[in-house]
């Protein structure tokens, strides 16, 4: 199994590093002479750094070019019947993802999208342990300093995409969205806050996704608020995706004796779970390789990415129209 990396900016370098550590890195396709010099200084074989996909014939490719080039590159590789791991967002629009999905099915290629948080051990633990039917409120916080390397998108598409993906994987597609934002002098969304409602016979959940480039430091957290269970316990769960740590606060109601006027009605207890730290990108690439070998099929599919794109677009529509939008 040999995998090449197309585009070697910040994320491309990370993919190349992990693929090299796994012994499956083939070529790095990068046109920038300056970047090529940097790659050589990092110990990559100069003969394996080429300027065009035409100079390669690998089993699979990682696309880590600017997002505006994703579709063109992916379609090129799909028509060559090559398997692809494409960095998020898969494409600028749901319509373009649908085109890529149709083409990949036509040529029989495997395409996965780099929604890396799906491989965060914190998320994997939460999916196994949390009772989603008891959740009534879920709040996502994703803050970062503004990345100077990105100039073709906004904060919602750049980092909000992760939490939209996680939200859908936890609760399904929401019914409505209402968004607000902060826009800089160039008309770029630098902070965005969206409220999503889920309601049917089984659940009534409000999810709030808060993203911002107006932060001095990174923050990646999810807070869950759960209704009381059959034991009459209510829970608040705080998950830190950077620290890979989960704090669970359990509120237990106490049945007091009639003459007991002084002891508390409620007792709180806190449990902190520190998970064994693992690199999500390594887990993501290992899962991609495993899927190509016919083993466990994990990761974000183009169908998943299509649903994410539809929610992202509805959120921006809500922002533009300044009202709640149905999804």
C-alpha positions in Angstrom: 0.0 0.0 0.0 1.5 3.3 -1.1 -0.2 6.7 -0.5 0.8 10.1 -1.8 0.0 13.5 -0.4 -1.3 16.3 -2.8 -0.5 19.7 -1.3 1.9 20.1 1.6 0.9 23.1 3.6 0.4 22.8 7.3 -2.1 19.9 7.2 -0.3 18.2 4.3 2.9 18.1 6.3 1.1 16.4 9.1 -0.3 13.8 6.7 3.2 13.2 5.2 4.7 12.8 8.7 2.1 10.2 9.7 2.2 8.3 6.4 6.0 8.2 6.6 5.9 6.9 10.2 3.6 4.1 9.0 6.0 3.2 6.1 3.3 3.9 3.4 4.3 7.4 2.1 4.9 7.4 -1.7 5.1 10.8 -3.2 4.5 14.4 -2.1 3.0 16.5 -4.9 3.9 20.1 -4.3 4.6 22.9 -6.8 6.1 25.4 -4.4 9.9 25.5 -4.6 10.1 27.0 -1.2 8.0 24.3 0.3 10.1 21.6 -1.5 13.2 23.1 0.2 11.5 22.9 3.6 10.5 19.3 3.0 14.0 18.3 2.0 15.3 20.0 5.2 12.9 17.8 7.1 14.4 14.6 5.7 12.0 13.8 2.8 13.6 12.2 -0.3 13.9 15.0 -2.9 13.2 12.4 -5.7 9.9 11.7 -4.2 8.8 15.4 -4.2 7.1 16.1 -7.5 5.1 18.9 -9.1 2.2 16.9 -10.7 -0.1 14.0 -10.0 0.9 12.8 -13.5 4.3 11.9 -12.2 2.9 9.4 -9.7 0.8 6.2 -9.7 0.0 5.5 -6.1 -2.7 3.2 -4.6 -4.3 6.1 -2.8 -4.0 9.9 -2.3 -4.5 12.4 0.5 -5.8 15.7 -0.8 -4.5 18.6 1.4 -4.6 21.4 -1.1 -6.6 24.7 -0.4 -10.3 23.8 -0.2 -11.1 25.7 -3.4 -9.0 23.1 -5.3 -10.5 19.9 -3.6 -13.1 19.1 -6.2 -10.9 19.5 -9.3 -8.2 17.4 -7.7 -10.6 14.7 -6.4 -12.4 14.3 -9.7 -9.0 13.9 -11.5 -8.0 11.1 -9.1 -11.4 9.5 -9.0 -11.4 9.2 -12.8 -8.0 7.5 -12.5 -9.8 5.0 -10.1 -7.7 6.1 -7.2 -8.8 6.0 -3.5 -8.9 9.3 -1.7 -8.7 10.8 1.8 -9.7 14.4 1.3 -9.2 17.1 3.9 -12.3 18.9 5.1 -14.3 20.5 3.7 -14.7 18.0 0.9 -16.0 20.7 -1.4 -17.2 24.3 -1.2 -20.9 23.3 -1.6 -23.3 20.4 -1.2 -23.9 20.4 -5.0 -20.2 19.7 -5.7 -20.0 17.0 -3.0 -22.9 15.3 -4.8 -21.0 15.4 -8.1 -17.9 13.9 -6.4 -20.1 11.2 -4.7 -21.7 10.3 -8.1 -18.3 10.1 -9.8 -16.7 8.0 -7.0 -19.6 5.5 -7.2 -19.3 5.4 -11.0 -15.6 4.5 -10.9 -15.8 2.3 -7.8 -13.4 4.4 -5.6 -13.3 4.8 -1.9 -13.4 8.4 -0.7 -13.2 9.5 2.9 -13.3 13.0 4.3 -10.9 14.2 7.0 -13.3 15.0 9.8 -10.6 14.2 12.2 -12.5 14.7 15.5 -14.4 11.5 14.8 -11.1 9.8 15.8 -10.5 11.8 18.9 -10.5 9.3 21.8 -12.8 11.7 23.7 -15.5 11.5 21.1 -15.2 7.7 20.8 -15.6 7.4 24.6 -18.6 9.7 24.6 -20.4 7.8 21.9 -20.1 4.6 23.9 -20.9 6.0 27.3 -23.5 8.8 27.0 -27.2 8.2 26.9 -28.1 10.5 24.0 -31.9 10.1 24.7 -31.4 12.0 28.0 -29.5 15.0 26.5 -31.6 18.2 26.4 -28.8 20.7 25.7 -25.5 20.3 24.0 -23.0 23.2 23.7 -19.9 23.1 21.4 -17.1 25.5 21.8 -14.3 25.8 19.2 -12.1 28.8 19.5 -8.7 29.5 17.8 -6.4 32.4 16.9 -7.1 33.4 13.3 -4.9 31.3 10.9 -2.9 33.6 8.6 -2.4 30.7 6.1 -6.1 30.5 5.3 -7.6 33.2 3.0 -10.3 31.3 1.0 -12.9 30.6 3.7 -14.4 31.7 7.0 -14.4 30.4 10.5 -17.7 28.5 10.1 -16.4 26.5 7.1 -12.9 26.2 8.5 -13.5 24.9 12.1 -17.3 25.0 12.6 -17.5 22.0 10.1 -16.0 19.8 12.8 -18.7 20.4 15.3 -21.5 20.2 12.8 -20.1 16.8 11.8 -20.0 15.7 15.5 -23.5 17.0 16.2 -24.9 15.0 13.3 -23.1 11.9 14.2 -24.5 12.2 17.8 -28.1 13.3 17.2 -28.8 13.1 13.4 -29.9 16.0 11.2 -31.5 18.9 13.1 -34.8 20.4 12.2 -34.0 24.1 12.3 -31.1 26.5 12.7 -30.7 30.1 13.8 -27.4 31.9 13.4 -25.6 35.1 14.3 -22.0 36.2 13.6 -19.2 38.7 13.8 -17.8 39.9 10.5 -14.5 41.7 10.0 -13.8 44.7 7.8 -13.2 42.5 4.8 -16.6 40.9 5.1 -15.2 37.6 6.5 -17.1 35.7 9.2 -14.6 35.5 12.1 -17.1 34.4 14.8 -20.3 32.5 14.4 -22.9 31.0 16.8 -25.7 28.7 15.6 -28.6 27.1 17.5 -30.0 23.9 16.2 -33.2 22.3 17.3 -34.0 18.5 17.2 -37.5 17.5 18.0 -39.4 14.3 17.4 -41.2 11.5 19.3 -37.9 10.4 20.8 -35.9 13.5 21.6 -36.1 17.3 22.1 -32.6 18.6 22.0 -31.1 22.1 21.6 -27.5 22.2 20.2 -25.4 25.3 20.2 -22.2 25.6 18.2 -19.9 28.5 19.0 -16.9 29.1 16.8 -14.4 31.9 16.8 -11.1 33.1 15.4 -11.1 35.9 17.9 -9.3 34.0 20.6 -5.8 34.1 21.9 -5.7 30.4 22.5 -7.4 27.2 21.3 -10.5 25.8 23.0 -12.2 22.5 22.0 -15.0 21.6 24.4 -18.4 20.0 24.4 -20.9 20.4 27.3 -23.8 18.0 27.7 -26.8 18.6 30.0 -28.8 15.4 30.7 -32.3 14.9 32.1 -32.8 12.7 35.1 -32.5 9.0 34.5 -34.3 6.1 36.2 -32.1 6.5 39.2 -33.3 10.1 39.5 -29.8 11.4 38.7 -29.2 14.4 36.5 -25.8 14.8 34.8 -23.6 17.5 33.3 -20.7 16.2 31.2 -17.8 18.4 30.1 -15.6 17.0 27.4 -12.2 18.6 26.6 -11.1 17.4 23.1 -7.6 18.9 23.4 -6.8 17.5 26.9 -8.8 14.3 26.0 -10.5 14.5 29.4 -14.1 14.1 30.5 -15.6 15.5 33.7 -19.0 14.2 34.8 -21.0 16.0 37.5 -23.9 13.9 38.8 -26.7 15.5 40.8 -28.6 13.0 43.0 -31.8 13.9 44.8 -32.0 12.7 48.3 -35.3 11.5 49.9 -35.2 13.1 53.3 -37.0 12.1 56.5 -40.0 14.4 57.3 -38.3 15.9 60.3 -35.0 16.5 58.5 -34.9 20.3 57.8 -31.1 20.8 57.5 -29.5 18.2 55.3 -29.3 19.0 51.5 -31.9 17.8 49.1 -29.3 17.3 46.4 -25.8 15.8 46.5 -23.3 16.5 43.7 -20.4 14.1 42.8 -17.8 14.6 40.2 -15.9 12.0 38.2 -12.9 12.9 36.0 -11.8 10.5 33.3 -8.4 11.2 31.7 -8.1 9.1 28.5 -4.9 7.7 27.1 -3.8 10.4 24.7 -3.7 9.3 21.0 -3.2 11.3 17.9 -6.5 11.5 16.0 -4.7 12.0 12.6 -2.8 8.7 13.1 -6.0 6.9 14.0 -7.8 8.4 11.0 -5.1 7.3 8.5 -4.9 3.9 10.0 -8.7 3.5 9.6 -8.5 4.7 6.0 -5.8 2.1 5.2 -7.8 -0.5 7.0 -10.9 0.3 4.9 -8.8 0.0 1.7 -7.7 -3.4 2.9 -11.3 -4.6 3.2 -11.4 -4.4 7.0 -13.4 -2.3 9.4 -15.0 0.6 7.5 -14.7 3.8 9.5 -14.5 7.5 8.8 -16.6 10.2 7.3 -18.1 9.2 3.9 -19.1 11.5 1.1 -22.7 10.9 2.2 -21.8 12.1 5.7 -20.0 15.1 4.2 -23.1 15.9 2.1 -25.2 16.1 5.2 -22.7 18.3 6.9 -22.5 20.6 3.9 -26.3 21.0 3.8 -26.3 22.0 7.5 -23.5 24.5 7.0 -25.3 26.0 4.1 -28.6 26.3 6.0 -26.7 28.0 8.9 -25.3 30.6 6.5 -28.7 31.1 4.9 -30.1 31.8 8.4 -27.4 34.3 8.9 -28.1 36.0 5.6 -31.9 36.1 6.1 -31.6 36.9 9.8 -34.2 34.3 10.8 -34.7 30.6 11.7 -34.3 28.3 8.7 -35.7 24.8 8.3 -33.2 22.1 7.3 
